[in-house]
Amino acid sequence: MSEAVATQLSGWGRTMPTVAQLVEANSSRQIADLITQSSSRGVLARGLGRSYGDAAQSGGATVIDMTTMTDFSLNPDSMSVTADAGASIDSILREIVPRGFFVPVSAGTRIITVGGAIAADIHGKNHHRDGSFGAHVTEMVVIDGLGEQHTLTPKDPKFWATIGGMGLTGIITRATFTVIPIQSSYICVDTERAKTLDSVMSSMMERDHEYRYTVAWIDSVSSSGRGVITRGDHASIAQCNSEGIKDPESYDPKNIATAPGLVPRGLLNKLSVRAFNEGWYRKHPRSRTGELQRIGAFFHPLDGVQDWNRIYGPRGFLQYQFQVPDTASDLVGVALSKLREIGAPSFLTVLKRFGPGNQGPLSFPQSGWTLAADLPAGISDLGRTLDELDERVSAVGGRLYLAKDSRQSPANFARTYPRLDEWRGIRDTMDPNHVFASDLSRRLEI
Ligand SMILES: Cc1cc2nc3c(=O)[nH]c(=O)nc-3n(C[C@H](O)[C@H](O)[C@H](O)COP(=O)(O)OP(=O)(O)OC[C@H]3O[C@@H](n4cnc5c(N)ncnc54)[C@H](O)[C@@H]3O)c2cc1C
């Protein structure tokens, strides 16, 4: 068995680190032994640590680093990939894109594992059309709280409790998911700049269905709520040829820069974010169609900058991501103005539309809008403002995304995930002794 090493772990936001006994995964047998021999603080699987808050850490517990189990294979005939849970989406894309396939759902970073994608039931720019990652998983192997291995399919409620279950039903060791055929490693992108939040939102309502992928960046500092909508579809070989692209299937995304170690406190402030946002808005044309962008530039622009989470300095940052139904679309504007009132500088504020949710009792996406804003920790009045927003979101039937959460209350969580008790019932059959635990599960009393 690999040796356990006391290690400080945090989420991508770098707030609230705790120390756990970190053990590298090396086999299903070893994982089962770690589960059955765990201490009272329990066990948790960790992927690449890209969840923002406290979902992938567990103070005093055994945390199993899954990123040492990384095998995967593409089956072109069934258009599927079977992968160890620790395989990264990055490594899978490097193999499958040149062979003419793409993942069914991509997050804003490719530096995540298959296990993390399933446990958070990640969504992408195509949720309005294709749903979240879990909808494309056809089978997974899970080791439960008694150390027993199960092969789960979508017919089984345990499967859906694990999709979006944040690692609390068992440890996923292997999964099969479908992939989609593509002709090139380019996306054909249309860009539209909109002067107000209303015009951003009405354009998205009207036109999102025309494209596989859409997303809007919002200038959170401007009182207009102006934004830039980008929409796209996978480019055909003919489109690439007509633009003179030489090797349209090639795919080799690279880091272009490393973010500065620790930015002095105060450099990332209202003024610098205002200047960035102004520049970012102006950089885009009022309207452009048919621009070919590489997959990396379209889906994962931040992955080009290594360790960009360090620009927030030692106090770290959080992401506030909520979902509300269409009937409460005004809450998007309310949230933006509340954050503006306290001078919260966010250069990364993203608005997307969600289609219907899936069967996962804890899966985050539901029809409507989702807004995500990166915010430096420690701004005065941030806690009070977000608590107020939680109440407004909860009152209209919305909710926060667990993979981004670091601060909501247990009461707010329970109110906004109405199928929590159903999920707990299934979890109790999979993990009767509640061996699986994280800082998030303790904070939210899951
Ligand atoms: C820049 C950036 C952009 C992002 N964009 C998006 C986005 O567009 N859409 C979106 O949905 N998310 C997005 N995310 C969030 C990210 O996709 C999720 O948090 C994802 O879960 C991270 O995967 P990971 O491998 O890093 O998992 P970790 O962060 O290590 O773990 C996340 C959860 O999964 C559990 N887990 C991990 N592996 C296993 C396993 N083998 N078995 C059981 N449970 C496991 C952990 O216990 C934990 O609860 C983004 C994050 C970043 C940093």
The ligand as an SDF file (V2000), in Angstrom:
LIG
                    3D

 53 58  0  0  0  0  0  0  0  0999 V2000
  -11.0850   27.3160  -14.4390 C   0  0  0  0  0  0  0  0  0  0  0  0
  -12.1960   26.4010  -14.0330 C   0  0  0  0  0  0  0  0  0  0  0  0
  -13.3030   26.3280  -14.8480 C   0  0  0  0  0  0  0  0  0  0  0  0
  -14.3460   25.4720  -14.5110 C   0  0  0  0  0  0  0  0  0  0  0  0
  -15.4250   25.4300  -15.3460 N   0  0  0  0  0  0  0  0  0  0  0  0
  -16.4440   24.6170  -15.0590 C   0  0  0  0  0  0  0  0  0  0  0  0
  -17.5570   24.5140  -15.9260 C   0  0  0  0  0  0  0  0  0  0  0  0
  -17.6220   25.1760  -16.9520 O   0  0  0  0  0  0  0  0  0  0  0  0
  -18.5440   23.6420  -15.6020 N   0  0  0  0  0  0  0  0  0  0  0  0
  -18.4920   22.8770  -14.4660 C   0  0  0  0  0  0  0  0  0  0  0  0
  -19.4130   22.1130  -14.2410 O   0  0  0  0  0  0  0  0  0  0  0  0
  -17.4410   22.9440  -13.6310 N   0  0  0  0  0  0  0  0  0  0  0  0
  -16.4370   23.7910  -13.8870 C   0  0  0  0  0  0  0  0  0  0  0  0
  -15.3480   23.8540  -13.0560 N   0  0  0  0  0  0  0  0  0  0  0  0
  -15.3510   22.9940  -11.8580 C   0  0  0  0  0  0  0  0  0  0  0  0
  -14.7290   21.6130  -12.1250 C   0  0  0  0  0  0  0  0  0  0  0  0
  -15.0780   21.1440  -13.4020 O   0  0  0  0  0  0  0  0  0  0  0  0
  -15.2590   20.6090  -11.1000 C   0  0  0  0  0  0  0  0  0  0  0  0
  -15.0320   21.0750   -9.8000 O   0  0  0  0  0  0  0  0  0  0  0  0
  -14.6440   19.2090  -11.2380 C   0  0  0  0  0  0  0  0  0  0  0  0
  -15.2700   18.3810  -10.2790 O   0  0  0  0  0  0  0  0  0  0  0  0
  -13.1470   19.2250  -10.9690 C   0  0  0  0  0  0  0  0  0  0  0  0
  -12.6050   17.9250  -11.2060 O   0  0  0  0  0  0  0  0  0  0  0  0
  -11.3400   17.4360  -10.4030 P   0  0  0  0  0  0  0  0  0  0  0  0
  -10.8240   16.2030  -11.0030 O   0  0  0  0  0  0  0  0  0  0  0  0
  -10.3910   18.5460  -10.2090 O   0  0  0  0  0  0  0  0  0  0  0  0
  -12.0400   17.0530   -9.0210 O   0  0  0  0  0  0  0  0  0  0  0  0
  -11.7170   17.5380   -7.5390 P   0  0  0  0  0  0  0  0  0  0  0  0
  -11.8630   19.0060   -7.4520 O   0  0  0  0  0  0  0  0  0  0  0  0
  -10.4450   16.9370   -7.0810 O   0  0  0  0  0  0  0  0  0  0  0  0
  -12.9420   16.8490   -6.7690 O   0  0  0  0  0  0  0  0  0  0  0  0
  -14.2650   17.3260   -6.9690 C   0  0  0  0  0  0  0  0  0  0  0  0
  -15.2510   16.3700   -6.2990 C   0  0  0  0  0  0  0  0  0  0  0  0
  -15.2120   15.1230   -6.9820 O   0  0  0  0  0  0  0  0  0  0  0  0
  -14.9670   14.0780   -6.0560 C   0  0  0  0  0  0  0  0  0  0  0  0
  -14.1900   13.0580   -6.7630 N   0  0  0  0  0  0  0  0  0  0  0  0
  -13.0580   13.2480   -7.4890 C   0  0  0  0  0  0  0  0  0  0  0  0
  -12.6370   12.0700   -7.9940 N   0  0  0  0  0  0  0  0  0  0  0  0
  -13.5210   11.1210   -7.5750 C   0  0  0  0  0  0  0  0  0  0  0  0
  -13.6220    9.7110   -7.7320 C   0  0  0  0  0  0  0  0  0  0  0  0
  -12.7290    9.0250   -8.4380 N   0  0  0  0  0  0  0  0  0  0  0  0
  -14.6590    9.0880   -7.1430 N   0  0  0  0  0  0  0  0  0  0  0  0
  -15.5770    9.7540   -6.4240 C   0  0  0  0  0  0  0  0  0  0  0  0
  -15.5450   11.0870   -6.2240 N   0  0  0  0  0  0  0  0  0  0  0  0
  -14.5120   11.7530   -6.7980 C   0  0  0  0  0  0  0  0  0  0  0  0
  -14.2120   14.7190   -4.9170 C   0  0  0  0  0  0  0  0  0  0  0  0
  -14.3700   13.9890   -3.7050 O   0  0  0  0  0  0  0  0  0  0  0  0
  -14.8870   16.0750   -4.8510 C   0  0  0  0  0  0  0  0  0  0  0  0
  -16.0760   16.0050   -4.0990 O   0  0  0  0  0  0  0  0  0  0  0  0
  -14.2850   24.6840  -13.3280 C   0  0  0  0  0  0  0  0  0  0  0  0
  -13.1580   24.7700  -12.5060 C   0  0  0  0  0  0  0  0  0  0  0  0
  -12.1210   25.6180  -12.8570 C   0  0  0  0  0  0  0  0  0  0  0  0
  -10.9200   25.6910  -11.9620 C   0  0  0  0  0  0  0  0  0  0  0  0
  1  2  1  0
  2  3  1  0
  2 52  2  0
  3  4  2  0
  4  5  1  0
  4 50  1  0
  5  6  2  0
  6  7  1  0
  6 13  1  0
  7  8  2  0
  7  9  1  0
  9 10  1  0
 10 11  2  0
 10 12  1  0
 12 13  2  0
 13 14  1  0
 14 15  1  0
 14 50  1  0
 15 16  1  0
 16 17  1  0
 16 18  1  0
 18 19  1  0
 18 20  1  0
 20 21  1  0
 20 22  1  0
 22 23  1  0
 23 24  1  0
 24 25  2  0
 24 26  1  0
 24 27  1  0
 27 28  1  0
 28 29  2  0
 28 30  1  0
 28 31  1  0
 31 32  1  0
 32 33  1  0
 33 34  1  0
 33 48  1  0
 34 35  1  0
 35 36  1  0
 35 46  1  0
 36 37  1  0
 36 45  1  0
 37 38  2  0
 38 39  1  0
 39 40  1  0
 39 45  2  0
 40 41  1  0
 40 42  2  0
 42 43  1  0
 43 44  2  0
 44 45  1  0
 46 47  1  0
 46 48  1  0
 48 49  1  0
 50 51  2  0
 51 52  1  0
 52 53  1  0
M  END
$$$$
